[in-house]
Amino acid sequence: MKKIQILGSGCSKCKALALSAETAAKEMGIEYQIEKVTDIKEIMKFGVMMTPALVVDGQVKVVGKILSPEQIKAMLS
């Protein structure tokens, strides 16, 4: 199972990244768990200074960008 985390305050960009990540995982048919991390202290533990950020299985993949589902699929495979 893939653990997908969206780091951010819950702004519109964060929500868009979460939607793209969920869409990508569903289209791939993989088992996944999505978690939205909004606590600034938790976000800083990842070394992230700009949001939104995408974390897959504990590894920061993207910071400060909204990706399309197609771009995220490459990171999930």
Backbone atoms as SQL, in Angstrom:
CREATE TABLE atoms (id INTEGER PRIMARY KEY, chain TEXT, resi INTEGER, resn TEXT, atom TEXT, x REAL, y REAL, z REAL);
INSERT INTO atoms VALUES
  (1, 'A', 1, 'MET', 'N', 0.845, -1.188, 0.000),
  (2, 'A', 1, 'MET', 'CA', 0.000, 0.000, 0.000),
  (3, 'A', 1, 'MET', 'C', 0.884, 1.242, 0.000),
  (4, 'A', 2, 'LYS', 'N', 0.549, 2.169, -0.866),
  (5, 'A', 2, 'LYS', 'CA', 1.277, 3.437, -0.943),
  (6, 'A', 2, 'LYS', 'C', 0.706, 4.412, 0.084),
  (7, 'A', 3, 'LYS', 'N', 1.591, 5.097, 0.776),
  (8, 'A', 3, 'LYS', 'CA', 1.168, 6.147, 1.702),
  (9, 'A', 3, 'LYS', 'C', 1.456, 7.480, 1.017),
  (10, 'A', 4, 'ILE', 'N', 0.389, 8.207, 0.728),
  (11, 'A', 4, 'ILE', 'CA', 0.499, 9.497, 0.045),
  (12, 'A', 4, 'ILE', 'C', 0.136, 10.580, 1.051),
  (13, 'A', 5, 'GLN', 'N', 1.032, 11.537, 1.214),
  (14, 'A', 5, 'GLN', 'CA', 0.768, 12.643, 2.125),
  (15, 'A', 5, 'GLN', 'C', 0.809, 13.961, 1.355),
  (16, 'A', 6, 'ILE', 'N', -0.150, 14.811, 1.650),
  (17, 'A', 6, 'ILE', 'CA', -0.198, 16.156, 1.084),
  (18, 'A', 6, 'ILE', 'C', 0.125, 17.107, 2.225),
  (19, 'A', 7, 'LEU', 'N', 1.215, 17.836, 2.082),
  (20, 'A', 7, 'LEU', 'CA', 1.623, 18.776, 3.116),
  (21, 'A', 7, 'LEU', 'C', 1.157, 20.168, 2.727),
  (22, 'A', 8, 'GLY', 'N', 0.431, 20.820, 3.619),
  (23, 'A', 8, 'GLY', 'CA', -0.024, 22.181, 3.340),
  (24, 'A', 8, 'GLY', 'C', -1.125, 22.614, 4.287),
  (25, 'A', 9, 'SER', 'N', -1.465, 23.867, 4.180),
  (26, 'A', 9, 'SER', 'CA', -2.422, 24.484, 5.101),
  (27, 'A', 9, 'SER', 'C', -3.876, 24.157, 4.797),
  (28, 'A', 10, 'GLY', 'N', -4.122, 23.562, 3.659),
  (29, 'A', 10, 'GLY', 'CA', -5.507, 23.296, 3.252),
  (30, 'A', 10, 'GLY', 'C', -6.003, 24.329, 2.256),
  (31, 'A', 11, 'CYS', 'N', -5.081, 25.069, 1.662),
  (32, 'A', 11, 'CYS', 'CA', -5.430, 26.089, 0.668),
  (33, 'A', 11, 'CYS', 'C', -5.913, 25.424, -0.632),
  (34, 'A', 12, 'SER', 'N', -6.326, 26.230, -1.573),
  (35, 'A', 12, 'SER', 'CA', -6.857, 25.687, -2.826),
  (36, 'A', 12, 'SER', 'C', -5.796, 24.890, -3.595),
  (37, 'A', 13, 'LYS', 'N', -4.534, 25.306, -3.531),
  (38, 'A', 13, 'LYS', 'CA', -3.468, 24.560, -4.206),
  (39, 'A', 13, 'LYS', 'C', -3.258, 23.201, -3.559),
  (40, 'A', 14, 'CYS', 'N', -3.350, 23.166, -2.233),
  (41, 'A', 14, 'CYS', 'CA', -3.196, 21.897, -1.508),
  (42, 'A', 14, 'CYS', 'C', -4.324, 20.935, -1.873),
  (43, 'A', 15, 'LYS', 'N', -5.531, 21.472, -1.942),
  (44, 'A', 15, 'LYS', 'CA', -6.685, 20.648, -2.295),
  (45, 'A', 15, 'LYS', 'C', -6.566, 20.124, -3.720),
  (46, 'A', 16, 'ALA', 'N', -6.051, 20.955, -4.626),
  (47, 'A', 16, 'ALA', 'CA', -5.877, 20.534, -6.021),
  (48, 'A', 16, 'ALA', 'C', -4.844, 19.419, -6.124),
  (49, 'A', 17, 'LEU', 'N', -3.751, 19.537, -5.368),
  (50, 'A', 17, 'LEU', 'CA', -2.725, 18.487, -5.378),
  (51, 'A', 17, 'LEU', 'C', -3.278, 17.191, -4.796),
  (52, 'A', 18, 'ALA', 'N', -4.061, 17.291, -3.731),
  (53, 'A', 18, 'ALA', 'CA', -4.673, 16.104, -3.127),
  (54, 'A', 18, 'ALA', 'C', -5.607, 15.415, -4.113),
  (55, 'A', 19, 'LEU', 'N', -6.400, 16.184, -4.827),
  (56, 'A', 19, 'LEU', 'CA', -7.323, 15.624, -5.817),
  (57, 'A', 19, 'LEU', 'C', -6.557, 14.924, -6.937),
  (58, 'A', 20, 'SER', 'N', -5.483, 15.549, -7.411),
  (59, 'A', 20, 'SER', 'CA', -4.660, 14.936, -8.467),
  (60, 'A', 20, 'SER', 'C', -4.043, 13.628, -7.987),
  (61, 'A', 21, 'ALA', 'N', -3.557, 13.618, -6.751),
  (62, 'A', 21, 'ALA', 'CA', -2.926, 12.411, -6.205),
  (63, 'A', 21, 'ALA', 'C', -3.947, 11.288, -6.066),
  (64, 'A', 22, 'GLU', 'N', -5.125, 11.624, -5.572),
  (65, 'A', 22, 'GLU', 'CA', -6.167, 10.614, -5.405),
  (66, 'A', 22, 'GLU', 'C', -6.628, 10.075, -6.757),
  (67, 'A', 23, 'THR', 'N', -6.779, 10.962, -7.727),
  (68, 'A', 23, 'THR', 'CA', -7.170, 10.555, -9.074),
  (69, 'A', 23, 'THR', 'C', -6.132, 9.618, -9.672),
  (70, 'A', 24, 'ALA', 'N', -4.855, 9.967, -9.521),
  (71, 'A', 24, 'ALA', 'CA', -3.774, 9.143, -10.072),
  (72, 'A', 24, 'ALA', 'C', -3.799, 7.747, -9.452),
  (73, 'A', 25, 'ALA', 'N', -3.921, 7.669, -8.138),
  (74, 'A', 25, 'ALA', 'CA', -3.911, 6.372, -7.460),
  (75, 'A', 25, 'ALA', 'C', -5.112, 5.521, -7.869),
  (76, 'A', 26, 'LYS', 'N', -6.276, 6.149, -7.972),
  (77, 'A', 26, 'LYS', 'CA', -7.478, 5.412, -8.378),
  (78, 'A', 26, 'LYS', 'C', -7.346, 4.896, -9.804),
  (79, 'A', 27, 'GLU', 'N', -6.841, 5.741, -10.709),
  (80, 'A', 27, 'GLU', 'CA', -6.690, 5.331, -12.108),
  (81, 'A', 27, 'GLU', 'C', -5.692, 4.192, -12.254),
  (82, 'A', 28, 'MET', 'N', -4.676, 4.167, -11.373),
  (83, 'A', 28, 'MET', 'CA', -3.682, 3.094, -11.426),
  (84, 'A', 28, 'MET', 'C', -4.197, 1.811, -10.784),
  (85, 'A', 29, 'GLY', 'N', -5.244, 1.935, -9.994),
  (86, 'A', 29, 'GLY', 'CA', -5.808, 0.771, -9.335),
  (87, 'A', 29, 'GLY', 'C', -4.949, 0.238, -8.202),
  (88, 'A', 30, 'ILE', 'N', -4.148, 1.095, -7.586),
  (89, 'A', 30, 'ILE', 'CA', -3.282, 0.655, -6.493),
  (90, 'A', 30, 'ILE', 'C', -3.962, 0.894, -5.143),
  (91, 'A', 31, 'GLU', 'N', -3.513, 0.145, -4.154),
  (92, 'A', 31, 'GLU', 'CA', -3.984, 0.390, -2.798),
  (93, 'A', 31, 'GLU', 'C', -3.219, 1.595, -2.278),
  (94, 'A', 32, 'TYR', 'N', -3.934, 2.510, -1.667),
  (95, 'A', 32, 'TYR', 'CA', -3.273, 3.714, -1.166),
  (96, 'A', 32, 'TYR', 'C', -4.000, 4.247, 0.053),
  (97, 'A', 33, 'GLN', 'N', -3.252, 5.040, 0.795),
  (98, 'A', 33, 'GLN', 'CA', -3.794, 5.775, 1.930),
  (99, 'A', 33, 'GLN', 'C', -3.371, 7.215, 1.721),
  (100, 'A', 34, 'ILE', 'N', -4.314, 8.136, 1.773),
  (101, 'A', 34, 'ILE', 'CA', -3.978, 9.545, 1.586),
  (102, 'A', 34, 'ILE', 'C', -4.170, 10.273, 2.906),
  (103, 'A', 35, 'GLU', 'N', -3.200, 11.109, 3.228),
  (104, 'A', 35, 'GLU', 'CA', -3.230, 11.840, 4.485),
  (105, 'A', 35, 'GLU', 'C', -2.893, 13.300, 4.202),
  (106, 'A', 36, 'LYS', 'N', -3.670, 14.184, 4.768),
  (107, 'A', 36, 'LYS', 'CA', -3.405, 15.614, 4.635),
  (108, 'A', 36, 'LYS', 'C', -2.743, 16.095, 5.919),
  (109, 'A', 37, 'VAL', 'N', -1.541, 16.619, 5.789),
  (110, 'A', 37, 'VAL', 'CA', -0.766, 17.087, 6.938),
  (111, 'A', 37, 'VAL', 'C', -0.824, 18.615, 6.942),
  (112, 'A', 38, 'THR', 'N', -1.494, 19.174, 7.946),
  (113, 'A', 38, 'THR', 'CA', -1.661, 20.629, 8.001),
  (114, 'A', 38, 'THR', 'C', -0.886, 21.286, 9.136),
  (115, 'A', 39, 'ASP', 'N', -0.388, 20.491, 10.068),
  (116, 'A', 39, 'ASP', 'CA', 0.366, 21.031, 11.195),
  (117, 'A', 39, 'ASP', 'C', 1.752, 21.480, 10.723),
  (118, 'A', 40, 'ILE', 'N', 2.047, 22.756, 10.932),
  (119, 'A', 40, 'ILE', 'CA', 3.305, 23.326, 10.430),
  (120, 'A', 40, 'ILE', 'C', 4.519, 22.613, 11.023),
  (121, 'A', 41, 'LYS', 'N', 4.431, 22.167, 12.267),
  (122, 'A', 41, 'LYS', 'CA', 5.566, 21.457, 12.887),
  (123, 'A', 41, 'LYS', 'C', 5.808, 20.123, 12.194),
  (124, 'A', 42, 'GLU', 'N', 4.734, 19.431, 11.846),
  (125, 'A', 42, 'GLU', 'CA', 4.866, 18.157, 11.128),
  (126, 'A', 42, 'GLU', 'C', 5.424, 18.387, 9.724),
  (127, 'A', 43, 'ILE', 'N', 4.955, 19.446, 9.070),
  (128, 'A', 43, 'ILE', 'CA', 5.437, 19.767, 7.721),
  (129, 'A', 43, 'ILE', 'C', 6.937, 20.056, 7.753),
  (130, 'A', 44, 'MET', 'N', 7.374, 20.804, 8.767),
  (131, 'A', 44, 'MET', 'CA', 8.791, 21.163, 8.863),
  (132, 'A', 44, 'MET', 'C', 9.679, 19.958, 9.139),
  (133, 'A', 45, 'LYS', 'N', 9.126, 18.903, 9.736),
  (134, 'A', 45, 'LYS', 'CA', 9.899, 17.680, 9.969),
  (135, 'A', 45, 'LYS', 'C', 10.352, 17.049, 8.656),
  (136, 'A', 46, 'PHE', 'N', 9.610, 17.328, 7.590),
  (137, 'A', 46, 'PHE', 'CA', 9.982, 16.824, 6.262),
  (138, 'A', 46, 'PHE', 'C', 11.010, 17.732, 5.579),
  (139, 'A', 47, 'GLY', 'N', 11.336, 18.875, 6.208),
  (140, 'A', 47, 'GLY', 'CA', 12.270, 19.820, 5.605),
  (141, 'A', 47, 'GLY', 'C', 11.624, 20.665, 4.525),
  (142, 'A', 48, 'VAL', 'N', 10.301, 20.729, 4.537),
  (143, 'A', 48, 'VAL', 'CA', 9.560, 21.464, 3.514),
  (144, 'A', 48, 'VAL', 'C', 9.296, 22.888, 3.999),
  (145, 'A', 49, 'MET', 'N', 9.667, 23.861, 3.164),
  (146, 'A', 49, 'MET', 'CA', 9.458, 25.266, 3.522),
  (147, 'A', 49, 'MET', 'C', 8.378, 25.925, 2.672),
  (148, 'A', 50, 'MET', 'N', 7.945, 25.235, 1.618),
  (149, 'A', 50, 'MET', 'CA', 6.928, 25.794, 0.727),
  (150, 'A', 50, 'MET', 'C', 5.894, 24.711, 0.439),
  (151, 'A', 51, 'THR', 'N', 4.638, 25.106, 0.462),
  (152, 'A', 51, 'THR', 'CA', 3.572, 24.138, 0.198),
  (153, 'A', 51, 'THR', 'C', 2.830, 24.531, -1.062),
  (154, 'A', 52, 'PRO', 'N', 2.090, 23.634, -1.667),
  (155, 'A', 52, 'PRO', 'CA', 1.866, 22.262, -1.222),
  (156, 'A', 52, 'PRO', 'C', 3.062, 21.382, -1.535),
  (157, 'A', 53, 'ALA', 'N', 3.122, 20.251, -0.842),
  (158, 'A', 53, 'ALA', 'CA', 4.174, 19.269, -1.094),
  (159, 'A', 53, 'ALA', 'C', 3.544, 17.883, -1.142),
  (160, 'A', 54, 'LEU', 'N', 4.142, 17.036, -1.946),
  (161, 'A', 54, 'LEU', 'CA', 3.677, 15.659, -2.109),
  (162, 'A', 54, 'LEU', 'C', 4.737, 14.721, -1.543),
  (163, 'A', 55, 'VAL', 'N', 4.317, 13.839, -0.645),
  (164, 'A', 55, 'VAL', 'CA', 5.211, 12.849, -0.042),
  (165, 'A', 55, 'VAL', 'C', 4.636, 11.469, -0.351),
  (166, 'A', 56, 'VAL', 'N', 5.492, 10.591, -0.875),
  (167, 'A', 56, 'VAL', 'CA', 5.080, 9.219, -1.179),
  (168, 'A', 56, 'VAL', 'C', 5.974, 8.276, -0.387),
  (169, 'A', 57, 'ASP', 'N', 5.356, 7.460, 0.448),
  (170, 'A', 57, 'ASP', 'CA', 6.071, 6.499, 1.289),
  (171, 'A', 57, 'ASP', 'C', 7.228, 7.155, 2.050),
  (172, 'A', 58, 'GLY', 'N', 6.975, 8.337, 2.595),
  (173, 'A', 58, 'GLY', 'CA', 7.966, 9.017, 3.432),
  (174, 'A', 58, 'GLY', 'C', 8.987, 9.853, 2.694),
  (175, 'A', 59, 'GLN', 'N', 8.961, 9.837, 1.355),
  (176, 'A', 59, 'GLN', 'CA', 9.925, 10.616, 0.571),
  (177, 'A', 59, 'GLN', 'C', 9.232, 11.815, -0.065),
  (178, 'A', 60, 'VAL', 'N', 9.822, 12.997, 0.135),
  (179, 'A', 60, 'VAL', 'CA', 9.281, 14.208, -0.482),
  (180, 'A', 60, 'VAL', 'C', 9.558, 14.131, -1.982),
  (181, 'A', 61, 'LYS', 'N', 8.495, 14.220, -2.772),
  (182, 'A', 61, 'LYS', 'CA', 8.629, 14.113, -4.230),
  (183, 'A', 61, 'LYS', 'C', 8.555, 15.478, -4.913),
  (184, 'A', 62, 'VAL', 'N', 7.675, 16.349, -4.421),
  (185, 'A', 62, 'VAL', 'CA', 7.466, 17.644, -5.073),
  (186, 'A', 62, 'VAL', 'C', 7.144, 18.686, -4.011),
  (187, 'A', 63, 'VAL', 'N', 7.694, 19.886, -4.191),
  (188, 'A', 63, 'VAL', 'CA', 7.433, 20.995, -3.272),
  (189, 'A', 63, 'VAL', 'C', 7.011, 22.219, -4.079),
  (190, 'A', 64, 'GLY', 'N', 5.912, 22.835, -3.652),
  (191, 'A', 64, 'GLY', 'CA', 5.497, 24.109, -4.228),
  (192, 'A', 64, 'GLY', 'C', 4.851, 24.038, -5.599),
  (193, 'A', 65, 'LYS', 'N', 4.421, 22.861, -6.008),
  (194, 'A', 65, 'LYS', 'CA', 3.818, 22.721, -7.340),
  (195, 'A', 65, 'LYS', 'C', 2.549, 21.882, -7.268),
  (196, 'A', 66, 'ILE', 'N', 1.650, 22.159, -8.194),
  (197, 'A', 66, 'ILE', 'CA', 0.477, 21.310, -8.383),
  (198, 'A', 66, 'ILE', 'C', 0.768, 20.457, -9.607),
  (199, 'A', 67, 'LEU', 'N', 0.688, 19.156, -9.439),
  (200, 'A', 67, 'LEU', 'CA', 0.958, 18.242, -10.540),
  (201, 'A', 67, 'LEU', 'C', -0.342, 17.663, -11.080),
  (202, 'A', 68, 'SER', 'N', -0.276, 17.240, -12.323),
  (203, 'A', 68, 'SER', 'CA', -1.421, 16.555, -12.922),
  (204, 'A', 68, 'SER', 'C', -1.412, 15.103, -12.450),
  (205, 'A', 69, 'PRO', 'N', -2.554, 14.433, -12.554),
  (206, 'A', 69, 'PRO', 'CA', -2.568, 13.003, -12.211),
  (207, 'A', 69, 'PRO', 'C', -1.534, 12.203, -13.000),
  (208, 'A', 70, 'GLU', 'N', -1.320, 12.565, -14.249),
  (209, 'A', 70, 'GLU', 'CA', -0.345, 11.841, -15.084),
  (210, 'A', 70, 'GLU', 'C', 1.073, 11.979, -14.520),
  (211, 'A', 71, 'GLN', 'N', 1.426, 13.169, -14.061),
  (212, 'A', 71, 'GLN', 'CA', 2.753, 13.391, -13.483),
  (213, 'A', 71, 'GLN', 'C', 2.910, 12.599, -12.183),
  (214, 'A', 72, 'ILE', 'N', 1.861, 12.528, -11.402),
  (215, 'A', 72, 'ILE', 'CA', 1.916, 11.822, -10.118),
  (216, 'A', 72, 'ILE', 'C', 2.005, 10.314, -10.330),
  (217, 'A', 73, 'LYS', 'N', 1.361, 9.803, -11.371),
  (218, 'A', 73, 'LYS', 'CA', 1.414, 8.372, -11.655),
  (219, 'A', 73, 'LYS', 'C', 2.863, 7.893, -11.785),
  (220, 'A', 74, 'ALA', 'N', 3.719, 8.688, -12.402),
  (221, 'A', 74, 'ALA', 'CA', 5.120, 8.312, -12.573),
  (222, 'A', 74, 'ALA', 'C', 5.805, 8.167, -11.223),
  (223, 'A', 75, 'MET', 'N', 5.380, 8.952, -10.241),
  (224, 'A', 75, 'MET', 'CA', 5.990, 8.884, -8.908),
  (225, 'A', 75, 'MET', 'C', 5.447, 7.740, -8.071),
  (226, 'A', 76, 'LEU', 'N', 4.266, 7.266, -8.423),
  (227, 'A', 76, 'LEU', 'CA', 3.636, 6.184, -7.669),
  (228, 'A', 76, 'LEU', 'C', 4.040, 4.806, -8.178),
  (229, 'A', 77, 'SER', 'N', 4.539, 4.749, -9.418),
  (230, 'A', 77, 'SER', 'CA', 4.852, 3.425, -9.988),
  (231, 'A', 77, 'SER', 'C', 6.229, 2.936, -9.577);
